[in-house]
Amino acid sequence: MPVDARTLESLLAFWAEAGVDVALADAPQDRMAAGLAAMAPKPPPARPTTRAQAHAVTPVEAVEASRRAAEAGDVAALGAAIAAFDGCALKFQGARQAVFYRGVPDAPVMVIGEGPGAEEDAQGAPFVGRAGKLLDKMLVAAGLNGRVFITNTVFWRPPGNRTPTPAEQAACAPFLERAITLVRPKILLLAGAASAKQLLQRPEGILALRGRWFEWRSQDGSLEIPALPTLHPAFLLRQPAAKKKAWEDLLTLTERLDRAERPT
């Protein structure tokens, strides 16, 4: 609607009497709309993606893991390489420290579990909680005390003690294979479904795999070791009736181990 000159003069006179003598902008502005816009809720700022949010190991990290593992000349050096490795997302999801192994560095049997729990994360050694105490009792009863090297498929505690993902296991796989190469056990005992599936690359559940012999092979094919899947001690704590099956697995293992170590 056009404004006549008399109305415009009256409006200017009103502002002049009010003390306004300078125009701050050439064009009119809707201060009310600007104020409402300023009070509107704002979306939260985008958070940068962290390594802890990663779901797969990158090719660069995979190469780094393989290089670090290959450079380790003994078990102690391998443990240091694992602690310094940043390619596994679990390291940045609340874990206190890397958890590598306990036992004998040249043991004839290597026990491979799934991942550290709360007690393991606190003490820096695998299988030291309730499940670990049960495992120790079983190993002693089977005559394997002092004859085992105990480790896991991943070396940092998964949040909430959940099962490690295939991507997390893949990030740690070069270090685990190097550990097997350095220790050179006669037999692998794979405790739990996540361990058996990762090491044997098979889709079956642990109840279908346990008690059966398989062959684990290194990536380059230079090493081949008998592997026996069994039930995880944590499962046995929840299902005590299954201890009989796990005990049968240990007897099967010791019989084969003693046969291999018996002088010909």
Buried (B, 14 or more C-beta within 10 A) or exposed (E): EEEEEEEEEEEEEEEEEEEEEEEEEEEEEEEEEEEEEEEEEEEEEEEEEEBEEBEBBEEEBBEBBBEBBEEBEEBEBBBEBBBEBEBBBBBBBEBBBBBBBBBBEEBBBBBBBBBBBEBBBBBBBBBBBEBBBBBBEBBEEBEBEEBBBBBBBBBBBBEEBEBBBBEBBBBBBBBBBBBBBBBEBBBBBBBBBBBBBBBBEEEBEBEEBBBBEBEBBEEEEEEEBBBBBBBBBBBBBEEEEBBEBBBEBBEBBBEBBEEEEEEE
